[in-house]
Amino acid sequence: MKKKLSLSVQILIALLLGILLGWLCLSFEGGPAFTASYLKPFGDIFVNLLKFIVVPVVLLSMIDGILSMDDMKKVGAVGWKTVAYFLCTTAIACVIGLVFANVFNAMGAFPRLSLEAGAEWTGNTSANFMDTIKGIFPSNMWESFHTANMLQVIVIALFLGGSIMAAGEKGRLCRDFVSSAYAVIEKLMGFIISLSPIGVFTMMAWVVATQGPSILGSLAWVLLCAYLGYIVHAVLVYSMSAKAFAGMSPVKFFKLASPAMMFAFTSTSSAATLPVSKECADELGAEDDISSFVLPLGSTINMDGTAIYQCVATVFLATCAGVNLSIGQMVTIVVTATLASIGTAGVSGAGMIMLAMVLTAMGIDVNLIMIIYGVDRLFDMGRTCLNVTGDIACSLCVSKWEGGRKSAKAKR
Ligand code: ASP
């Protein structure tokens, strides 16, 4: 029996074939028009499927996540410290991502494309902070779903999740419904992602044929930008918190966390890395019950690498669409990317689906995702590595705050 190629290999092959075809089409008259008329529609179908799934994924995964936090009541102190650590580090990650993205943008590393009318900025360019706050509270739930207003969808998820929890036994039916519906949506998401080689091939051929190979150089820049963000965040935030809160040398921290980091880098899934993360956290001296609580929660809601990626990608794609983002819009990106990273499942490629949410919230054409979709795996490797490192650092710090690390292991 033939062995099936893994999805990442399929995507890589699709990417290369798409670039090759795009190049070929560049060289004869009518080639670019051919890709626009006959290849791009398949990419559009794939993007439509992504758009169609993003609202149910966000809604159900957030409610499901909130309901699984039931335990947080019991372990109140640990829960709040953990969530506070996650939120602070993720917000810092967004700021780091935005700083790097803006520096690269100012250096002219991100291109301005003239894709098509649909790629033009149609969002509100003068949103101020209070308007943003007011705008996240929905007046009509169905309208929020219908218009894919992702911030409102998240607020709805928070309200519904909290209320189902508060309803206790009477809310059991809703609770079961959410977990069953989420399982179904996860299957659907898996199916849609399995179609990605087709989307990558057709969109890449179209992008290269209509924009020329210069776009490929820009992808190297945006990758470099994201990886610099990942490294700076790890060095600044995790080293410093390991040192300041747990009294551990950064070298020791990274050395003992490295098996999980490497596993995350290759598996691109925080969830799949959980057993290895647990082992590393134990080696580092985190308390067993605390790491058992923090790591699974972290693999679901703590995604600093994803947040950096979403910020960098949003600025890059906004630039591609010819948009200069204002300071107010940057603040909105920080809020949205923080929330989006919380809503990202710890599985391969999930951050890219949530990027659709950030772009939608910013009013940027979601089709532009296809420009970076082909190299998403490369982004994903780095961001998952950072996500997992953040979970381990948190379990170590919370252990310390809750009365100290185990002293037997990991002596300085
Ligand atoms: N793959 C990432 C993780 O599992 C999520 C993402 O796609 O950003 O942590």
Residues whose N, C-alpha, C, O or C-beta is under 5 A from the ligand:
A	BS01	LIG	T268 S269 S270 A271 T306 A345 G346 V347 S348 G349 A350 G351 M352 D380 R383 T384 N387
